[in-house]
Amino acid sequence: MFGRVQSWIGSACIAVFLCAGAGASQTVVEPVVDRPGDFGYCAVVSSAFDEAIESIDLLLANAELEGNPLWERLVAAHERGVEVRVLVDRSDWSASITEDNRPAVEYLRGLGIDARFDNPSVTTHAKLVIVDRRVVILGSTNWNRYALTDQEQANVKIADARVAEAFADWFDWLWEEGEARVLEVSSDAVLAEGGTWIVALPDGDGSAVYASFVQALIERARSSVHVVLYRVSVYPGYADSTANRLVDGLIRAAQRGLDVRIVIDDCQFYADSAAANLTSALYLYQHGIPVRFDDPRETTHAKLLVIDGTHVVVGSTNWNYYALERNVEANVALLGMSAVADVFEAFFDTLWRDGRSVGPWGGSSLGIGG
């Protein structure tokens, strides 16, 4: 594929237009979907590390040392001369997050790898890998044993130097300045033109790039909006909150006659998230949206939208206040890519088939009492 680049804010947020033709091998988009027991993400990241020549940059919310085979491949890349930078979350609101990440940071530093904590006032929730500033791997998978082996995850690998450079420039800013650039994005040009696009959607405190783009995409949907989320919140006291606007966008799409369905994790391990998800599920159900919860024995950690069977948005952002408006998050929109969308749609269909319904839309009925 070849293309032109439209830069909205320098190279920090970038839209790459792709057309079939000469040089089609320049861009490769590979969906990476993991179900419990799969190791697709580990295999893709390991292979990218083995092929690295110049640099590897990691931006991670969670980077636990034990039970994680990816550190060995990263260290091997460092030992053959690849420049490695690792930036992980240090929390000012949860000491356990910092302590979970500390052994990996100290281990890497002991081997001469440049690893550091982020600014403690910033919450890094991204899961981002950049190799040689030409390959990007991002999505929902944290770096711990459970996330790598036992959860429902949605990630994507993109081999395109223009997209990778956009995320790499954004990472550079975080690395040097300690906080993400505040971005503003107009989606009108991309969505109005149609065609095949890759749109980088990195977020920092106050930017809401992901939310504004997703809202515009939902408003332009023509046939279907299928959503998988680990966490979704509605805020009755804040009607104009970003989370509420996204949820209400789904409701308006359903009212237009679209096939709108959502799969949500029931968050059995976290009471606050479980309560938020149940409240949101009932709100959606009451407004005509079919909702299903996952199997309570599993964790559906993906953050995924498939729209009209041809557009995909995948990354790290949940639909709650901090994720949408405050956190450092990494997402990407893949527009006009039906073959890519087919893979993620099949993932959604499997989760939907196995889920538990809220209301009478088939399958087992969850009900209010569970």
CORTA-V91479 format. One record per pair of residues at least 12 apart in sequence whose C-alpha atoms are under 6 Angstrom apart, sorted by the first residue. I is the first residue (numbers start at 0). J is the second residue. If there is no record, write none. Layout:
BEGIN
i = (I,I)
j = (J,J)
END
This chain:
BEGIN
i = (0,0,0,0,0,0,0,0,0,1,1,1,2,2,3,3,10,11,11,12,12,13,13,14,14,15,15,16,16,17,17,26,26,27,27,28,28,29,29,30,31,31,32,32,33,33,34,35,35,35,36,36,52,53,53,54,54,54,54,54,55,55,55,56,56,56,56,56,57,57,57,58,58,58,58,59,59,59,60,60,60,60,60,61,61,62,62,63,63,63,63,64,66,67,84,84,85,86,86,87,87,88,88,88,89,89,89,90,91,91,118,122,123,123,124,124,125,125,125,132,132,133,133,133,133,134,134,134,135,135,135,136,136,137,137,138,138,138,138,139,139,139,139,139,150,150,151,151,152,152,153,179,181,182,186,194,195,195,196,197,197,198,198,199,200,200,201,201,201,202,202,203,203,204,204,205,205,207,207,214,222,222,223,223,223,223,223,224,224,224,225,225,225,225,225,226,226,226,227,227,227,227,227,228,228,228,229,229,229,229,230,231,231,231,232,232,232,233,242,242,260,261,262,262,262,263,264,264,264,265,290,290,291,291,291,291,292,292,293,302,308,309,309,309,309,310,310,310,311,311,311,312,312,313,313,314,314,315,315)
j = (17,18,19,20,22,23,24,25,26,17,18,22,16,17,15,16,165,165,169,165,199,198,199,197,198,196,197,195,196,195,196,158,159,157,158,156,157,155,156,155,154,155,152,153,151,152,151,148,149,150,148,149,81,81,131,81,82,83,130,131,83,129,130,83,84,85,128,129,85,127,128,86,87,126,127,87,125,126,87,88,123,124,125,141,142,100,142,99,100,103,143,103,144,144,113,114,114,115,116,116,117,116,117,123,116,117,119,119,119,120,177,326,326,327,327,328,315,328,329,163,164,158,159,160,163,157,158,163,156,157,163,155,156,154,155,153,154,314,315,152,153,301,314,315,298,299,299,300,300,301,301,203,206,206,212,335,334,335,334,332,333,331,332,331,330,331,328,329,330,327,328,326,327,325,326,324,325,323,324,245,257,307,257,258,259,306,307,259,305,306,259,260,261,304,305,261,303,304,261,262,263,302,303,263,301,302,263,264,299,300,317,276,318,319,275,279,319,279,318,319,289,290,290,291,292,292,292,293,299,292,356,357,354,355,356,357,354,355,354,314,340,335,336,337,340,333,334,335,332,333,340,331,332,330,331,329,330,328,329)
END
